[in-house]
Amino acid sequence: MPHYNLALLGFGNVGRALARLLLRKQTELKNRYGLTFAVTGIATGRRGTAIDPNGLDLERALQIVESNGNLSAIPNSQFPIPNLDFIRHASAHILFENTPVAYDDGEPAITHIRTALENGMHAVTANKGPIVHAYHELTALAARHGVHFYHESTVMDGAPIFSLFRGALPAAQLKSFRGILNSTTNLILGRMENGASFDEAVQYAQEIGIAETDPSGDVDGWDAAIKVSALATVLMDVPLKPGQVDRTGIGGLTSGDIAQAQAAGKRWKLTCSATRTDSGVTARVAPELIGPESPLFGVSGTSSIVQFETDVLGQLSVVEDNPGPHTTAYGLLADFVNAVRI
Amino acid sequence: MPHYNLALLGFGNVGRALARLLLRKQTELKNRYGLTFAVTGIATGRRGTAIDPNGLDLERALQIVESNGNLSAIPNSQFPIPNLDFIRHASAHILFENTPVAYDDGEPAITHIRTALENGMHAVTANKGPIVHAYHELTALAARHGVHFYHESTVMDGAPIFSLFRGALPAAQLKSFRGILNSTTNLILGRMENGASFDEAVQYAQEIGIAETDPSGDVDGWDAAIKVSALATVLMDVPLKPGQVDRTGIGGLTSGDIAQAQAAGKRWKLTCSATRTDSGVTARVAPELIGPESPLFGVSGTSSIVQFETDVLGQLSVVEDNPGPHTTAYGLLADFVNAVRI
């Protein structure tokens, strides 16, 4: 029975949700896929590092970190070591890269993933930076080392998008896509429909932990542009940088605009789209008036949707409702299983 | 480079759409998947049978059948032979079973597929009968012979549903699903919203080739119940017969009901649902009033939708627009590629 050692680099909300999901699915993975695993390394930002080639006690690690302790309390744990040493010495077959995103250059996540792949490990991430800045390099590197670089949770959390095209849609050519991919702006626009001002809506999104302290990455359409870039880069095989996306945020929409749309039975949505052209891809993020006939109309709150036009099907849409760290964690688990199963 | 011989049993709209798609995708399959193929057998209902272990001229076969000729015009073709002899003697690695559906017992498709599997061939079908009546037997038989029995196109045409759970959603437990799976009734209800009477709407659906001469299979909810059974049987691993589905058709809906719903900003839809219980599955097909907040509201015409509740994601929905024989053919092609690729 194949046995895999896992290293978790990053142990925040997503990393810990992955740990809990691994514990919950341990028996099912064994029974359904003949897959067993041990977590041999956990590296946190501020709560220490633990490595044990025989497998760490994952429940204990969760307890320690969630009660603000330090992983040095775990037997055999190590003093803090640089992340690259952690990757090399965690005795792992799979690296889960869950460090914070850096949108400008994708580092240090790219270097983490590169190191894992060069050492013959599969690499799995929910981090969009490496996709936008180094997808082709990392995918080629993985192929050279006979391992996989998977990233399902980078767009629409754990909803299957990349694996859909990789597995379920062979020989399909993606011609264009369109969707709502940024949940923060979708939530803000929904709150404004319910009477909140723009500032109140942003504040609410911050209070529930969806928006950042500086909300401009969402409000100005950058997060959406990054997701469009990731989808185009991977699914259309055309490297597209976020700066190449024709981008308009929702900052220009007033409460009057929202009310006017509602009076006409419509809604403003921040839509994303990309279309393959003879020379590459044109992509756009902009507020758009949507009527009730469109599947985009009913996509509210933090839900998201993407509609794909291919050369083999009519339009195929995927909608995800109620995402959260647990669904991102599921995408990481699915990547793990799909990287190692035959 | 792996080379596969294909046998097409059934050469109607779907079988011919598959033939055209195979021709169109031949180069792409070779370049992207290292896959080459030859069609070594075609059996039609009334236009003869052709077998050639060296590969038939597929374009010529299409021309002959579409100009009402007989495949006996093809060199090396055979006199009509029984289907089971065709399966055994077509020198094929994959059988595409595209004979007409028999809802009551799934035959003769089940026997065709069983024969293929017993002879070490993969079997691919768009025929719901074998799923509802013999899914577990055929799947076990395929496993014993080291081949696959795939059936993506039995529900929602070529939209990836079964392959989604098989590949992209490992270790996901399906708790319930809900959707609009019968396009004929969805089209009829849409026409009635536009002012047609029930009879006029049925007649329109018949004229465009969507509804049968006897529309009761659709109107009474049988087709929807069969699809619910197929999804529950495969995705929940609980054999569910169409007769076990609590079923109400759309025949009781009057133009007044439709107008009343529209006045309230709502729509009648024939919805399907199934929920896992401690003892199995409860399933239902019935008309339901849907408001614009629901993703089901905008699913019009021949489009369809299914919403999945799993233990690992929030709600995940798949929507298919503009289906047709070409999309059913794509599901068959995808099954072929997924059956043989590693």
Boltz contact constraints between the chains, C-beta under 6 A:
constraints:
  - contact:
      token1: [A, 25]
      token2: [B, 171]
      max_distance: 6.0
  - contact:
      token1: [A, 28]
      token2: [B, 171]
      max_distance: 6.0
  - contact:
      token1: [A, 29]
      token2: [B, 171]
      max_distance: 6.0
  - contact:
      token1: [A, 158]
      token2: [B, 313]
      max_distance: 6.0
  - contact:
      token1: [A, 159]
      token2: [B, 316]
      max_distance: 6.0
  - contact:
      token1: [A, 160]
      token2: [B, 168]
      max_distance: 6.0
  - contact:
      token1: [A, 163]
      token2: [B, 168]
      max_distance: 6.0
  - contact:
      token1: [A, 164]
      token2: [B, 168]
      max_distance: 6.0
  - contact:
      token1: [A, 167]
      token2: [B, 167]
      max_distance: 6.0
  - contact:
      token1: [A, 167]
      token2: [B, 168]
      max_distance: 6.0
  - contact:
      token1: [A, 168]
      token2: [B, 160]
      max_distance: 6.0
  - contact:
      token1: [A, 168]
      token2: [B, 163]
      max_distance: 6.0
  - contact:
      token1: [A, 168]
      token2: [B, 164]
      max_distance: 6.0
  - contact:
      token1: [A, 168]
      token2: [B, 167]
      max_distance: 6.0
  - contact:
      token1: [A, 168]
      token2: [B, 168]
      max_distance: 6.0
  - contact:
      token1: [A, 170]
      token2: [B, 334]
      max_distance: 6.0
  - contact:
      token1: [A, 170]
      token2: [B, 337]
      max_distance: 6.0
  - contact:
      token1: [A, 171]
      token2: [B, 25]
      max_distance: 6.0
  - contact:
      token1: [A, 171]
      token2: [B, 28]
      max_distance: 6.0
  - contact:
      token1: [A, 292]
      token2: [B, 292]
      max_distance: 6.0
  - contact:
      token1: [A, 293]
      token2: [B, 298]
      max_distance: 6.0
  - contact:
      token1: [A, 294]
      token2: [B, 298]
      max_distance: 6.0
  - contact:
      token1: [A, 295]
      token2: [B, 295]
      max_distance: 6.0
  - contact:
      token1: [A, 295]
      token2: [B, 298]
      max_distance: 6.0
  - contact:
      token1: [A, 295]
      token2: [B, 319]
      max_distance: 6.0
  - contact:
      token1: [A, 298]
      token2: [B, 293]
      max_distance: 6.0
  - contact:
      token1: [A, 298]
      token2: [B, 294]
      max_distance: 6.0
  - contact:
      token1: [A, 298]
      token2: [B, 295]
      max_distance: 6.0
  - contact:
      token1: [A, 312]
      token2: [B, 330]
      max_distance: 6.0
  - contact:
      token1: [A, 313]
      token2: [B, 158]
      max_distance: 6.0
  - contact:
      token1: [A, 313]
      token2: [B, 327]
      max_distance: 6.0
  - contact:
      token1: [A, 313]
      token2: [B, 330]
      max_distance: 6.0
  - contact:
      token1: [A, 314]
      token2: [B, 321]
      max_distance: 6.0
  - contact:
      token1: [A, 314]
      token2: [B, 322]
      max_distance: 6.0
  - contact:
      token1: [A, 314]
      token2: [B, 323]
      max_distance: 6.0
  - contact:
      token1: [A, 314]
      token2: [B, 327]
      max_distance: 6.0
  - contact:
      token1: [A, 315]
      token2: [B, 321]
      max_distance: 6.0
  - contact:
      token1: [A, 316]
      token2: [B, 159]
      max_distance: 6.0
  - contact:
      token1: [A, 316]
      token2: [B, 320]
      max_distance: 6.0
  - contact:
      token1: [A, 317]
      token2: [B, 319]
      max_distance: 6.0
  - contact:
      token1: [A, 319]
      token2: [B, 295]
      max_distance: 6.0
  - contact:
      token1: [A, 319]
      token2: [B, 317]
      max_distance: 6.0
  - contact:
      token1: [A, 320]
      token2: [B, 316]
      max_distance: 6.0
  - contact:
      token1: [A, 321]
      token2: [B, 314]
      max_distance: 6.0
  - contact:
      token1: [A, 321]
      token2: [B, 315]
      max_distance: 6.0
  - contact:
      token1: [A, 322]
      token2: [B, 314]
      max_distance: 6.0
  - contact:
      token1: [A, 323]
      token2: [B, 314]
      max_distance: 6.0
  - contact:
      token1: [A, 327]
      token2: [B, 313]
      max_distance: 6.0
  - contact:
      token1: [A, 327]
      token2: [B, 314]
      max_distance: 6.0
  - contact:
      token1: [A, 330]
      token2: [B, 312]
      max_distance: 6.0
  - contact:
      token1: [A, 330]
      token2: [B, 313]
      max_distance: 6.0
  - contact:
      token1: [A, 334]
      token2: [B, 170]
      max_distance: 6.0
  - contact:
      token1: [A, 337]
      token2: [B, 170]
      max_distance: 6.0
